[in-house]
């Protein structure tokens, strides 16, 4: 099975939902912004998109994890699917 056939629909759904979430926060007043130890920002929108993506991946049953913006700081072990086609 190709990468697109196996993961494409899920990833497209996540991208569409991420767009809706991000636009909800775009230029919003009072959006919470946290700072990582390196000074880069992690916004409320970042956290909302990550939460949605993790929920969709978990519900899909596919062997796929979410690599999030905060991943590098947490040094968590994550599997990233390899392209097979």
C-alpha positions as CSV (number, residue, x, y, z in Angstrom):
1,X,0.0,0.0,0.0
2,X,1.3,3.5,-0.9
3,X,2.0,6.1,1.7
4,X,-0.8,8.3,0.3
5,X,-3.3,5.5,0.3
6,X,-2.4,4.5,3.9
7,X,-2.1,8.0,5.5
8,X,-3.4,10.5,2.9
9,X,-7.0,10.8,4.1
10,X,-6.1,11.2,7.7
11,X,-3.3,13.7,7.1
12,X,-5.6,15.8,4.8
13,X,-8.3,15.8,7.5
14,X,-5.8,16.9,10.1
15,X,-4.5,19.7,7.8
16,X,-8.0,21.0,7.1
17,X,-8.9,21.0,10.8
18,X,-5.6,22.6,11.7
19,X,-6.4,25.4,9.2
20,X,-9.8,26.0,10.9
21,X,-8.2,26.1,14.4
22,X,-5.3,28.4,13.3
23,X,-7.7,30.9,11.7
24,X,-9.7,31.0,14.8
25,X,-6.7,32.3,16.6
26,X,-5.2,34.5,13.8
27,X,-4.8,38.0,15.1
28,X,-6.9,37.2,18.1
29,X,-6.7,39.4,21.1
30,X,-5.5,37.8,24.3
31,X,-4.1,34.6,22.8
32,X,-1.8,32.9,25.3
33,X,1.8,32.6,24.3
34,X,4.3,30.5,26.3
35,X,8.0,30.5,25.8
36,X,10.2,27.5,25.5
37,X,13.6,27.4,27.2
38,X,15.2,28.5,23.9
39,X,12.9,31.6,23.8
40,X,10.7,30.4,20.9
41,X,6.9,30.8,21.2
42,X,4.3,28.1,21.7
43,X,0.9,29.6,21.2
44,X,-2.5,28.6,22.3
45,X,-3.2,27.8,18.6
46,X,-0.1,25.5,18.5
47,X,-1.4,23.6,21.5
48,X,-5.0,23.3,20.1
49,X,-3.7,22.0,16.7
50,X,-1.5,19.5,18.5
51,X,-4.3,18.2,20.7
52,X,-6.6,17.8,17.7
53,X,-3.9,16.0,15.6
54,X,-3.1,13.6,18.5
55,X,-6.8,12.8,19.0
56,X,-7.3,12.1,15.3
57,X,-4.2,9.9,15.0
58,X,-5.2,8.0,18.1
59,X,-8.7,7.4,16.8
60,X,-7.4,6.3,13.4
61,X,-5.7,3.1,14.7
62,X,-2.8,3.7,12.4
63,X,0.8,3.2,13.6
64,X,1.6,6.9,13.4
65,X,2.6,9.4,16.1
66,X,2.4,13.2,16.1
67,X,5.7,15.1,16.0
68,X,4.8,18.5,17.6
69,X,6.5,21.8,17.9
70,X,7.3,21.1,21.5
71,X,8.9,17.7,20.7
72,X,12.5,18.8,20.5
73,X,12.4,20.4,24.0
74,X,10.8,17.3,25.5
75,X,13.2,14.9,23.7
76,X,10.4,12.4,23.5
77,X,10.8,9.3,21.4
78,X,8.5,9.4,18.4
79,X,8.1,7.0,15.5
80,X,7.9,8.8,12.1
81,X,6.4,6.7,9.3
82,X,8.8,5.9,6.5
83,X,7.7,6.5,2.9
84,X,7.3,3.2,1.2
85,X,6.5,4.1,-2.4
